[in-house]
Amino acid sequence: MVKQAGRQRHQLVRRNAGDVLAGLFPRAQGPVLPAPLQGRPLLAGPAGIAAFAVGALVMLRRVPGPPWRSFYAEDLRVFFVDALAHPWHLLAPYNGYLELLQRLVAQAAAYLPLSAAPVVFTLAGAVVASGCALFVFCASAGHVRSAPWRALLAASIVLLPIAPLEIADNTVNAPWYLMLALFWAVLWRPRTRTAMALAALLAFLTAASDPMAVVLAPLLAARVAALRQFGEHAVTAGWAAGCLLQLPVALAAGAGAGAGHHSRLAHLVPLGQSLAFYGHDVVLPAFGWHLAWHLIGLAGRDGATAITGCVLAAVFALIIVTGRGRVRLFAVTALLTGLVSTLVGATFSVFVPSQPETPLFEPGSRYTVLAIFLFGCAAVVAVDAMTARAGPVPGEPAPRRAPRGERLLAAAAGAALVAAFCAGWVPDFRYLSNRTEPGAWAPVAAGWLRDCQRPGTSSIVVPGWGDGSAPVKVPCGSLRR
């Protein structure tokens, strides 16, 4: 009897925990498409394509240059050169992990004329960012019922203020956009097999391109605990497959063995420095990169961080205290996920807290992208819930008429949210940064081709970075005019 009662209590606790966690994974209650497109499938496809194209074009305008005239960082020195020297070595490790997406793009570029190579890498970065924005618009429908608010959420990816620092319009950092989409893919409950396959592919590509995808493991574990049907876990399977692909490389990197492996376990950053990085590089620029530097000029770095931190603390305390169960649960999950991802990235990257920041450069700004994005996600979910209670959701029957004070409060919250986004979007739309590469690719490509025209020349040697990396011999037969 005692054992039976204990089992029943254990089952009750598991069932209650599962019911609570299920609030993180709601099905979309209303239509996913905006009201003008509902019931018009012939228009939905062209509208999505148009939104995707506009997003990619906007991304290309965010980096001065223009960016397609030159490579950025490892796009040339590692991925493109390796694709020329060792075609289809897609699972070759670099810096201790696999980067499948980057090597796929590099291999595609290797089959085009040499002069067009940076265009491929630049377009790939812009296309990935715009595609992730469109994906988030659809996948967030369970938490954000209003299409306009989901459009704002998607726009926050394309217009992310810190993106021009290093992740915009290049391939090496494109997986950080995949991370933003993967967060929503984990929460998404797709209705069709095609959508499930898309979520699985996104999860696999993200995990196989950046091991930072492992920080979403607790969220995936919560999904497994809350959703018991096997068909709900296509995204889990895709993520697991990508992680399994990374595992042998990670083990070899941990041992410091083999070419392309570099162990980071021997140089971990202390927790205090990682927390300082979260404060100075996530909290401080949460409302915009240039706004953060204006605050630093007024109050110093620590003072500016304290000001921004107090504002964020007040906003999210209000959301957590006054929000209903699902809103509160989402806000806590988003904040913790952003904190953990930043601390993990900073702890395993010793260069992040050791290099000074300037208005043109922030070391490791890519490690702050997910956390800053999730600040906006939590705010959008909360404001959407307020506006849904205060008035009708587009495309659905009108609920009871809310009190005038509640409607005014919802309108004020919505206006404040839009203003907060615009405070970063407008001044940070386009600016010079570390991402802006001054070197043009055309003369370099012409020099490579000219060297290969010399009698008896079958290959050229591309020098290393200057960081100890070895020169790479590239066959002249791999260079296309």
C-alpha positions in Angstrom: 0.0 0.0 0.0 2.8 2.4 0.9 4.7 1.7 -2.3 1.5 2.1 -4.4 0.8 5.4 -2.7 4.3 6.5 -3.4 4.1 5.6 -7.0 0.8 7.5 -7.3 2.3 10.6 -5.8 5.3 10.3 -8.1 3.0 10.0 -11.1 1.0 12.9 -9.9 4.1 15.1 -9.6 5.3 14.1 -13.0 1.9 14.8 -14.5 1.6 18.2 -12.8 5.2 19.1 -13.9 4.3 18.0 -17.4 1.2 20.2 -17.4 3.2 23.2 -16.3 6.0 22.6 -18.9 3.3 22.2 -21.6 2.7 25.9 -21.3 6.0 26.4 -23.1 4.8 24.5 -26.1 1.3 25.7 -27.0 -0.4 25.0 -30.3 -1.3 28.1 -32.4 -4.9 28.8 -31.5 -5.7 31.2 -34.3 -4.6 31.6 -38.0 -0.9 31.9 -38.6 -1.2 34.2 -41.6 -2.3 37.9 -41.4 -6.0 38.6 -41.9 -5.7 39.8 -45.6 -4.1 36.5 -46.5 -6.4 34.1 -44.7 -8.3 31.9 -47.1 -6.1 33.0 -50.0 -3.4 30.3 -50.4 -2.5 31.6 -53.9 -1.4 34.9 -52.3 0.3 33.5 -49.2 3.2 32.0 -51.2 4.1 35.2 -53.1 3.7 37.3 -49.9 6.2 35.0 -48.1 8.6 35.2 -51.0 8.3 39.0 -51.1 8.9 39.3 -47.4 11.9 36.9 -47.6 13.4 39.0 -50.5 12.8 42.3 -48.7 14.5 40.9 -45.6 17.5 39.8 -47.5 17.8 43.1 -49.3 17.6 45.0 -46.0 20.3 42.8 -44.6 22.6 43.6 -47.5 22.1 47.3 -46.9 23.1 47.1 -43.2 26.9 46.7 -43.8 28.8 49.5 -45.5 31.2 48.5 -48.2 29.2 47.0 -50.0 29.9 43.7 -48.3 29.9 41.5 -51.4 33.2 42.9 -52.6 35.2 41.2 -50.0 35.3 38.2 -47.6 34.9 38.3 -43.9 37.3 36.5 -41.5 37.2 32.7 -41.8 35.0 32.8 -44.9 38.1 33.2 -47.0 41.0 32.1 -44.9 39.5 28.8 -43.8 36.3 27.7 -45.6 36.8 28.9 -49.1 40.5 28.0 -49.3 39.8 24.6 -47.8 37.0 24.0 -50.3 39.5 24.8 -53.2 42.3 22.7 -51.7 40.2 19.8 -50.4 36.8 19.6 -52.2 33.9 18.1 -50.3 35.7 17.7 -47.0 32.5 18.9 -45.3 33.3 17.3 -41.9 36.7 18.7 -41.5 37.0 20.3 -38.0 38.1 23.8 -37.4 38.8 25.3 -34.0 37.5 22.1 -32.3 34.1 21.6 -33.9 32.3 21.1 -37.2 30.8 23.9 -39.2 28.7 22.2 -41.8 26.7 25.1 -43.1 29.8 27.2 -43.7 31.5 24.4 -45.6 28.5 23.7 -47.7 28.4 27.4 -48.8 32.1 27.3 -49.4 31.8 24.3 -51.6 29.1 25.9 -53.7 31.3 29.0 -54.1 34.2 26.9 -55.3 32.3 25.9 -58.4 31.6 29.5 -59.5 34.1 32.0 -61.0 36.7 33.0 -58.5 35.6 36.7 -58.7 32.1 35.8 -57.6 33.1 33.9 -54.4 32.6 36.7 -51.8 29.1 37.4 -53.3 28.1 33.8 -52.5 29.2 34.1 -48.8 27.6 37.5 -48.4 24.3 36.4 -50.0 24.3 33.2 -47.9 24.5 35.3 -44.7 21.7 37.6 -45.8 19.5 34.8 -47.0 19.9 32.8 -43.8 19.0 35.8 -41.6 15.9 36.6 -43.7 14.8 33.0 -43.8 15.2 32.7 -40.0 13.0 35.8 -39.6 10.3 34.3 -41.8 10.5 31.1 -39.9 10.2 32.8 -36.5 7.1 34.7 -37.8 5.4 31.3 -38.4 6.9 29.3 -35.5 6.0 31.9 -32.8 2.2 31.7 -33.5 1.6 29.6 -30.4 2.9 32.3 -28.1 2.2 35.4 -30.1 -1.3 35.3 -31.6 -1.3 38.7 -33.3 0.3 38.7 -36.8 1.6 42.3 -36.4 3.4 41.5 -33.2 4.9 38.4 -34.9 6.0 40.6 -37.8 7.7 42.9 -35.2 9.4 39.9 -33.8 10.6 38.8 -37.2 11.8 42.3 -38.0 13.9 42.3 -34.8 16.0 39.6 -36.4 16.7 41.5 -39.6 17.2 44.8 -37.7 19.1 43.5 -34.7 21.2 46.5 -33.6 24.5 44.6 -32.9 24.4 42.5 -36.1 26.7 44.8 -38.1 29.5 44.2 -35.5 30.3 40.8 -36.9 27.3 38.5 -37.8 25.6 40.4 -40.7 26.1 39.3 -44.3 28.7 36.6 -43.9 28.6 32.8 -43.7 31.0 32.1 -40.8 28.5 33.7 -38.3 25.3 32.7 -40.1 24.6 29.9 -37.5 24.0 32.6 -34.9 20.8 33.5 -36.8 20.0 29.8 -36.9 20.2 29.8 -33.1 17.5 32.4 -32.9 15.3 30.3 -35.2 16.1 27.1 -33.3 14.9 28.6 -30.0 11.5 29.1 -31.6 11.6 25.7 -33.4 12.0 24.0 -30.0 8.8 25.7 -28.8 6.9 25.2 -32.0 4.3 22.5 -32.5 4.0 22.3 -36.3 0.8 21.0 -37.8 2.1 19.3 -41.0 4.8 16.8 -41.8 6.5 19.3 -44.1 6.8 21.7 -41.2 8.1 19.0 -38.9 10.8 18.1 -41.5 11.7 21.8 -41.7 12.1 22.1 -37.9 14.2 18.9 -37.9 16.4 20.2 -40.7 16.9 23.5 -39.0 17.9 21.8 -35.7 20.3 19.5 -37.5 22.0 22.2 -39.5 22.3 24.4 -36.4 23.8 21.7 -34.2 26.1 20.5 -37.0 27.4 24.1 -37.6 27.8 25.4 -34.1 28.2 23.4 -30.8 26.6 26.3 -29.0 23.3 24.7 -29.9 23.9 22.5 -26.9 22.7 25.3 -24.6 19.1 24.5 -25.7 19.4 21.0 -24.3 17.4 21.9 -21.1 14.6 23.3 -23.3 14.5 20.2 -25.4 14.5 18.1 -22.3 11.4 20.1 -21.1 9.8 19.4 -24.5 10.4 15.7 -24.1 8.9 15.7 -20.6 5.8 17.8 -21.6 5.0 16.3 -25.0 4.7 12.5 -24.9 3.8 11.7 -28.5 6.7 10.6 -30.7 5.5 12.8 -33.6 6.1 15.9 -31.5 9.9 15.4 -31.5 11.1 15.9 -35.0 13.1 19.0 -33.9 14.5 16.9 -31.0 15.7 14.2 -33.4 17.3 16.7 -35.7 19.1 18.5 -32.9 20.3 15.1 -31.5 21.6 14.0 -34.9 23.6 17.3 -35.3 25.1 16.9 -31.8 26.1 13.3 -32.5 27.9 14.5 -35.5 29.8 17.0 -33.4 30.6 14.5 -30.6 33.7 12.8 -32.0 35.2 16.2 -32.9 34.4 17.6 -29.5 36.1 14.6 -27.8 39.2 14.9 -29.9 39.3 18.7 -29.2 39.0 18.0 -25.5 42.0 15.7 -25.8 43.8 18.3 -27.9 44.4 15.7 -30.6 44.6 15.9 -34.4 44.7 18.7 -36.9 41.9 21.2 -36.7 41.4 20.5 -33.0 42.0 23.1 -30.3 41.1 22.4 -26.7 39.4 25.3 -24.9 39.1 23.4 -21.6 42.6 24.4 -20.6 41.7 28.1 -20.7 38.4 28.7 -19.1 37.3 32.2 -18.1 36.4 32.7 -14.4 32.6 33.0 -13.7 33.0 36.5 -12.4 34.5 37.7 -15.8 31.7 35.9 -17.7 29.1 37.6 -15.5 30.7 40.9 -16.2 30.6 40.2 -19.9 26.9 39.5 -19.6 26.4 42.8 -17.8 28.6 45.0 -20.1 27.9 43.3 -23.4 24.3 42.0 -23.1 22.5 44.2 -20.6 24.2 47.5 -21.6 23.5 47.3 -25.4 20.1 45.7 -25.0 18.4 48.8 -26.4 21.0 49.6 -29.1 24.7 49.7 -29.7 25.0 53.5 -30.2 22.7 54.3 -27.3 24.9 52.2 -25.1 27.9 54.3 -26.0 26.0 57.5 -25.4 25.2 56.2 -21.9 28.8 55.3 -21.3 29.8 58.9 -22.2 27.3 60.2 -19.6 27.7 57.7 -16.7 30.7 55.5 -17.4 30.6 51.8 -18.4 29.5 50.5 -15.0 27.0 53.3 -14.5 25.5 52.9 -17.9 25.2 49.1 -17.3 23.4 49.9 -14.0 21.0 52.2 -15.6 20.1 49.8 -18.4 20.0 46.9 -16.0 17.5 48.7 -13.7 15.2 49.4 -16.7 15.3 45.8 -17.8 14.9 44.5 -14.3 11.8 46.7 -13.8 10.3 45.6 -17.1 10.8 41.9 -16.6 9.8 42.0 -12.9 6.5 43.6 -14.0 6.0 40.9 -16.7 6.8 38.1 -14.3 4.6 39.5 -11.4 1.6 40.6 -13.4 1.7 38.2 -16.4 -0.4 35.1 -16.5 1.1 31.6 -16.3 2.2 31.1 -19.8 3.6 34.6 -20.2 5.5 34.3 -16.9 6.9 30.9 -17.8 8.0 32.1 -21.2 9.7 35.2 -19.7 11.7 33.2 -17.2 12.7 30.6 -19.8 13.8 33.3 -22.2 15.9 35.2 -19.6 17.5 32.0 -18.3 18.3 30.7 -21.8 19.9 34.0 -22.7 22.0 34.1 -19.5 23.2 30.5 -19.9 24.1 30.9 -23.6 26.1 34.0 -22.9 27.9 32.5 -19.9 28.8 29.3 -21.8 30.1 31.3 -24.8 32.2 33.7 -22.6 33.5 30.9 -20.4 34.9 28.9 -23.2 36.3 31.8 -25.2 39.2 33.4 -23.3 39.6 36.2 -25.8 36.1 37.6 -25.1 36.8 39.3 -21.7 40.4 40.1 -22.4 40.1 42.4 -25.5 39.0 46.0 -25.1 35.8 47.3 -26.7 35.5 50.2 -29.1 32.6 51.7 -30.9 33.8 49.7 -34.0 34.5 46.4 -32.3 33.1 44.3 -29.5 35.0 41.0 -28.9 32.6 38.1 -29.0 29.5 40.1 -29.8 28.1 37.0 -31.5 27.8 35.4 -28.0 25.3 38.1 -27.0 23.0 37.8 -30.0 20.6 35.2 -28.5 20.3 36.8 -25.1 19.5 40.2 -26.6 17.0 38.7 -29.0 15.3 36.9 -26.2 14.8 40.2 -24.2 12.7 41.3 -27.2 10.9 38.0 -27.5 9.8 38.1 -23.8 8.5 41.7 -24.2 6.6 40.8 -27.4 4.9 37.8 -25.8 3.9 39.9 -22.8 2.5 42.8 -24.9 0.7 40.4 -27.2 -1.0 38.8 -24.2 -2.0 42.3 -23.0 -3.5 43.4 -26.3 -5.3 40.1 -26.7 -7.0 40.6 -23.4 -7.8 44.2 -24.1 -9.3 43.7 -27.6 -10.0 41.3 -30.5 -7.2 39.4 -32.2 -7.2 40.0 -36.0 -9.1 37.3 -37.7 -10.9 36.0 -34.6 -14.3 36.8 -33.1 -14.2 39.8 -30.7 -14.2 38.9 -27.0 -15.9 40.8 -24.2 -15.1 44.5 -24.2 -12.3 45.2 -21.8 -12.4 48.1 -19.4 -11.1 51.4 -20.9 -8.1 51.5 -18.5 -7.0 48.0 -19.5 -7.2 49.0 -23.2 -5.2 52.2 -22.6 -2.6 50.2 -20.7 -2.2 47.7 -23.5 -1.9 50.5 -26.0 0.8 52.3 -23.9 2.7 49.0 -23.5 2.6 48.4 -27.3 3.8 51.9 -28.1 6.6 51.6 -25.5 7.7 48.3 -27.0 7.8 49.7 -30.6 9.7 52.8 -29.3 12.2 50.6 -27.5 12.9 48.6 -30.7 13.2 51.7 -32.8 15.7 53.2 -30.3 18.1 50.6 -31.6 16.9 50.0 -35.1 17.1 53.6 -36.4 20.7 54.6 -35.2 22.1 51.1 -35.6 20.7 50.3 -39.0 24.0 50.8 -40.8 27.4 51.7 -39.4 31.1 51.1 -39.7 32.4 48.2 -37.5 34.8 45.3 -37.4 32.5 43.6 -39.9 33.3 46.3 -42.6 36.2 44.8 -44.5 38.2 47.4 -46.4 40.1 44.9 -48.6 38.7 44.2 -52.0 38.7 40.7 -53.4 39.0 41.5 -57.1 42.8 42.2 -57.2 43.5 39.2 -55.0 41.5 36.9 -57.3 43.2 38.4 -60.4 46.6 37.8 -58.7 45.8 34.1 -58.0 44.7 33.5 -61.7 47.8 35.4 -62.9 50.1 33.2 -60.8 48.5 30.1 -62.2 49.2 31.2 -65.8 53.0 31.1 -65.3 54.6 28.1 -67.2 55.0 25.0 -65.0 52.7 26.3 -62.2 50.2 23.7 -61.1 49.3 25.2 -57.7 49.6 28.3 -55.6 50.3 28.7 -51.9 47.9 30.7 -49.8 49.7 32.0 -46.7 48.4 31.3 -43.2 46.6 33.8 -41.0 49.7 34.9 -39.0 48.3 33.0 -36.0 50.4 30.0 -36.5 48.2 28.3 -39.1 50.0 26.6 -42.0 50.0 27.8 -45.6 47.6 25.9 -47.9 48.4 24.6 -51.4 45.6 25.3 -53.8 45.6 23.4 -57.2 45.2 25.8 -60.1 42.6 23.5 -61.5 40.3 24.5 -58.7 40.4 28.2 -59.7 37.6 29.0 -62.2 37.7 32.2 -64.3 
